[in-house]
Amino acid sequence: MTNLVSALCESAATATDFGVTASEIAALENSVLLAGMAAGMELAQRVETHNARYAAEIAIRSHKDLGNAGLARLEGFANTESLLQGRSGA
């Protein structure tokens, strides 16, 4: 798990090295602007992979066969989807 978290942190650091505010981004040369966008896209992909892996494990631990002992039920949710939505604020 440390490798995944480290990769996420490294990607986030790289993406923000290119500029954070609108004025910083506006001042970038075209090649740096494109590189910054690529870094952000790589970060988004890594975050999606991270979230998918965790959601899959949460689904396993919340399987309906586990009944009230399932993770979603233990956390006060009816199923995996409602747990994930509740935790994400969606």
C-alpha positions in Angstrom: 0.0 0.0 0.0 2.9 2.4 0.7 3.9 2.2 -3.0 0.4 3.3 -4.1 0.2 6.1 -1.6 3.8 7.2 -2.5 2.9 7.2 -6.2 -0.2 9.3 -5.5 1.8 11.8 -3.5 4.6 12.0 -6.1 2.1 12.6 -8.9 0.3 15.3 -6.9 3.6 17.0 -6.2 4.6 16.9 -9.8 1.3 18.2 -11.0 1.4 21.2 -8.6 5.1 22.0 -9.6 3.7 23.5 -12.8 1.6 26.1 -11.2 -1.4 26.2 -8.9 -3.2 29.5 -9.4 -4.7 30.8 -12.6 -2.1 33.5 -12.9 0.7 31.1 -12.5 -0.8 28.8 -15.1 -1.4 31.7 -17.5 2.3 32.6 -17.3 3.5 29.2 -18.4 5.1 28.5 -21.8 3.0 26.3 -24.1 5.3 23.2 -23.6 5.1 23.6 -19.8 1.4 24.1 -19.9 0.9 20.9 -21.8 3.3 19.0 -19.5 1.4 20.3 -16.5 -1.9 19.1 -18.0 -0.3 15.7 -18.7 0.9 15.5 -15.0 -2.6 16.3 -13.8 -4.2 13.7 -16.1 -1.7 11.1 -14.8 -2.6 12.1 -11.2 -6.3 11.7 -12.0 -5.7 8.3 -13.5 -3.8 7.2 -10.4 -6.5 8.5 -8.1 -9.2 6.6 -10.1 -7.2 3.4 -9.9 -6.7 3.9 -6.1 -10.4 4.6 -5.6 -11.5 1.6 -7.7 -9.3 -0.8 -5.7 -10.6 0.5 -2.4 -14.2 0.4 -3.7 -13.7 -3.2 -4.8 -12.5 -4.2 -1.3 -15.3 -2.3 0.3 -17.8 -4.2 -1.9 -16.3 -7.5 -0.9 -16.5 -6.6 2.8 -20.1 -5.4 2.4 -21.4 -8.4 0.4 -25.1 -9.1 1.1 -24.3 -12.6 2.3 -22.5 -11.0 5.3 -25.8 -9.4 6.4 -25.4 -7.1 9.4 -21.8 -8.1 9.8 -20.9 -6.5 6.4 -18.9 -3.3 6.3 -21.6 -1.2 4.8 -24.1 -2.3 7.5 -21.6 -1.9 10.3 -21.1 1.7 9.1 -24.9 2.3 9.1 -25.5 2.0 5.3 -27.8 -0.4 3.4 -25.2 -1.3 0.8 -21.9 -0.6 -0.8 -23.2 2.1 -3.1 -24.8 4.1 -0.3 -21.7 3.7 1.8 -19.5 5.1 -1.0 -21.9 7.9 -1.8 -22.2 8.8 1.9 -18.4 8.9 2.4 -17.8 10.9 -0.8 -20.5 13.4 0.0 -22.2 12.7 -3.3 
